Amino acid sequence: DAGVIQSPRHEVTEMGQEVTLRCKPISGHDYLFWYRQTMMRGLELLIYFNNNVPIDDSGMPEDRFSAKMPNASFSTLKIQPSEPRDSAVYFCASSHRGRRETQYFGPGTRLLVL
Amino acid sequence: AQSVTQPDIHITVSEGASLELRCNYSYGATPYLFWYVQSPGQGLQLLLKYFSGDTLVQGIKGFEAEFKRSQSSFNLRKPSVHWSDAAEYFCAVGGGDTGRRALTFGSGTRLQVQP
């Protein structure tokens, strides 16, 4: 299995621009998670989906952030407009249903907003 | 609300020495506990997990962890550290009886290995 795939791996953009991060979960997994890692706040959950439906988006910082999962094999996290404080590493993870599921992480997207 | 504390931000050990990384958690139900490792510029790799049963769990790369309910701890150990173990280690809690799927992570412990 290819594991969780994220693109792009690195993104540099200017403040005010729209940024779209992409994730392909492991085939057969029905949970998908977006996390953000920063020096100040560590690893924190942004949102997660179950069977393509958002379940908990309480970690989404503000309306500038949005996430979608149009099908079981693809999710996007969009920031519009981007701000320098959004600079972070964004991880996508997926897991299979069941109480004892283990989350598998992608390599992350390193975002720098200038 | 659940929380995870990793009291050691940075640890340095000599190659071949033993290692113990501390993790304390706060969780309102029976927790599921995890240790992940992150090498520079990489994603998180699962080392081991505890769901129930035997409180001593074995993981990959020679790591083990012991769940101690009375101390709310899940410390990670390795009897002999290799230079390739230098990385950042994260303890996480989630799932369990509450059904919460998302993980709550500790702040991480950065391990440096001296030759």
Interface residues (C-beta under 8 A of the other chain):
Chain A: V4 Y31 F33 G42 L43 E44 L45 Y48 N50 I55 D56 F91 A93 S95 R99 R100 E101 T102 Q103 Y104 F105 G106 P107 G108 R110
Chain B: Y32 F34 Y36 G41 Q42 G43 L44 Q45 L46 K49 F51 F90 G95 G96 G99 R101 A102 L103 T104 F105 G106 S107 G108
